[in-house]
Amino acid sequence: MAPASAPARVGQGTAVEQSRAVAEVQAAIVVAQQCPRDINAAIAEMRQSCTQPFLAERAFFRYSRGGGNITGPSVHLARELARCWGNIQYGLVEMRRDDEFGQSEMQAFAWDVEKNSRNSSTFIVPHKRDQKGGPKQLTDMRDIYENNANNGARRVREAIFAILPPWFVEEAKQLCNKTLQDGGGKPLPQRIADAIRAFEGIGVTQDRIETKLGRPSGKWTEHDVAQLLVAFQSINRGEVTADEEFPLPRVTVDEVKQQAADSGKADWPAATLPGAGARA
């Protein structure tokens, strides 16, 4: 098969951008070598960031797969850790879009410019969105862009974590968990009440939460509230649905029959109940 031909004409703006990109990469290498990272300063900045509730609340993702929930550090945490570590470039590039076959060829990368450590992955994103009735073909340009960005964010996250020191990431996760459990200094009863109120706002009742946790709200711990906050943020981001996270109680056929029988007995006239006329 003949190789794909290059574009017959390159616009002035494209040529300028290509030259700028090459110069930017060269400058980044020079700057990184002249200004190496201060690891102690990076650690201090990471610790400071992970004590902020705004970051901690977005530091973990959660979604359903195979009847269970999968959780882990989010792309928001990855980007913040890359900023704290310094001398790192990362991004997502759409290398090619094929409207005929309905797919985009994407590349996610992260590059430690100082250590010259790079991680990248090339992958295909179909222009489809999963839904209950089956995959839906996407044709709107905005839908395709958002679908590509959502799929690419996960690869960017993994690329960043691949070049960061594992101990750096693990300490950040532990600190974010501790920040969630501390709750910004609020008393635990107040945080429980706030959590119940927030979930009621998205249609999840208190009894469904208690069923999921296996104990009444009065016995919830700091860890329980922290996990509820992760679940709430994931529901808001569309990573998992409320029904997946807090399944509705199942009613068996026997229970339905029993409820119907009880309801029928309550509606019967007193005279028709067994023994109703025996005392007359």
N, C-alpha and C positions, 0 to 999 in steps of 0.2 A: 504494500500500500504506500502510495506516495506521501511524503511528509506534508503537513499542513503548510500552506504558503503564508508568508508574512503579509501584513497589510500593505497594499500598494502605495498608500500615502499616510504619513504621520503628521498630524496637525502640529502647529507651533506650540500650542498649550501642552500637548502630550510630550513633545521633545523637551520642553523646559522642565516639565515634571520629572522626566527620566533623569535629566542631568542633576536636578535638585536632589533626587533620591540618592543618587550615587555619592554626591558631595556630603549629604547628611550622614550617610553610613560612615564615610571616612572620618568626618569630624567627630562622630560619636565615639569611634575607637580611640582617636587621639585624646579626647577629653577624658574618657574613662581611664586611660593609662596615666594621664597627668593628675587626675583627681580620683584616686582609688577610694573605694568605700571605707568608711570607718565602721567596723562591725559592731563595736560597743554602742556607737550612736544609733546604728540601725536597730539594735535590740531595744534600746531605750525608747525609740520612737514607736516601734511595734507595740511595746508594752503600754505606752500611753494611748495609742489608738484603740487597743483591745479593751481598755477600760471604759470606752465611750459606748453608751447604750445604743446609739444610732448605728454603729458598726456591728455590735454584738447581735442586734435583732435581725440583721441581714447576713450574718456570717455563715448560716447553714441553710441547705436546701433539704427538701423532703418530697418524695413522690412515691406512687404506688407501682409495684411490679410483682407479678406472680403471686398475688394475694397478700403480699406484705409491703412494708414501707422501707424505702432506702433513704438514708440521710447521710450528709457529708458536708465538707466546707464548700461554700458557694464561690461563684466568680467574683462577687463583691469583696470577699475576704482576700481572694487571690490578687486582685488588682491593688488593694491597699498594701498587702505584704510586698508586692513588687515595688511599689513606691517607696516603702520604708527601706527595703534592701538596697535600692539604688542601682544605677548603671544597667538597667534592664529595659529592653524594648519588647513589646508584644503587640499582637494585632490579629485581624481577620481580613482576608483578601478573597474577593470573588474573582477567581481566575478565568472562568468562562461560564456563560449562561447559554443553555440550549433550550430554547422555547419549543423546538420541534418535539424533543423527547421529554420536555417538562422537568428539567433538572439543572442544578448549578454545581460547578466544580469549585470547591472552596479550599482555602489553606489557612490554618491557624498556626501561629508560631509564637515563641518566646525566646529571647536571646539575651544572655548575660554578656554584655559587650566587654566587660572587664576581663572575664575569664574565658571569653570566646566559647561559651557553652550554649548550644542552640538546640531547641526541640521544636519540631514542626510536624504537622500531619495534613495530608491532602485527602479529601473525602467528597463524596457526592451527596447533595441534598435534593431529594425529589421535591417538586413543587406540589406537595400534598400535605394535608393536615389530618391527623387522626381524629375521628369522632365516633360516637356510638354506632351510627348507621354504617360505618366503614369510612375509609380514607376519602377526603374531599379534594378534588383537583383545584389548585389555585391558579387564577389567571390575572387577578388584580395585582398591579405592580407593588403596591404597599404591602399586600398580604405576602407576596413572595419575599420582599425585603425583610419583613419581620420574621418570617419562617427561617430564612437563611441566618439572620442574626441570632435567633434563639438556639438553633442547632449549633452555630459556631461558638456561642458563648461557652458551652460545655467543653469544647476542644481547647479554647483559649485558657480556660481554667486549668485543665490538665497539663497544658504546655507550661504554664507558669509554675505550677507545683512541681513539675519535673526538673526544673533548674534551680529551685530554691532548696536550701538545706533542709532535710526532714525535721531536724530538731527545732528549726526556726518556725516551721509550720505547726508542729505539734504544740509548742508552747503557746502560740497564738490561739489555737483551738481551745486549749485548756483555759486561757485567760478569758476568752469570749464566753465560754460556758460559765465561768465563775461570775462574770458580769451579769449574765442572764439570771443566775440564781440569786445574786445580791439584789436585783430588782431596783437599782438606783437608790437604795436606802429606804424604800417604802416598806412598811410592815407587811408580813406575809398575808394576814387577813385582807388587807386592802388590795394587794396584788391578786388574790384569789377572786375578790369581788369584781375587780376590773376585768379579769380574764373572762369571768362568766358573762359580764355585760357585753364585752366585745364579741364573744361567740354568739350571744343571742342576737346581735346586730346582723349576723350573717346566717341566721336561721338554725343555729345549733343550740339545743336546749341543755340545761344543766344536767338533766338525767342521762342524756346521751354521753356527756363528758364523763360523768361518774361511772357509767357502764364501761367506757373505754379504759379508765384508770383502775377500775375494780374497787373503788372506795368512795365514800361521800366526800364532799368538798371540805368538810371540817378536818379531814385527815390528809389533805393534800400537802406535799412537801415542796420545798424550794425547787427541787429537781423536776417535780411534776409541772409546776408553773412555767419553768424554763422551757420544757418540752412542748407545752401548750402554746407558748409564744412562737416557737419554731413552726409548729403546725399552722398557726394562724397566719403567719407571714407567707408560708408556702401556699395556703389556700388563696390568699389575696393575689399572689403572683401567678396563679393558675397551674402550679406544679402538681397539685393534688386537689381533688374535690372534697367538699365537706362530707359527702356521703361515703367516700372512700376512707376518709380519716376517722369518721365517727358513724359507723354503719347504723342504719335504722334497725330497731328490734324486729326480729322475724316472728310472725304469728303463725303457728301451725294450724292445720285443718281442724284438729280436735279442739284447739282453743277457740277457733271461730265458731264451731258448733256449740261449744259450751257457753260462749257469750250469747249466742242467739237463743239458746234454751233458757238461760237466766233472764234475758230480756223479755222473752215470751211469757215466762212465769210471772214476772213483775206486772205485765199488762193484763193478765187474766182477771176477770171479775172474781170477787171473793167467793161467790156462790158456786163457782165451778171448780174451786180447789178441792182436793180430796178431803172428805170429812166436813165440808162446809155446811151441810144441812143436818149433820148428825145431832147437833145440840138444839135444833129448833123444836 
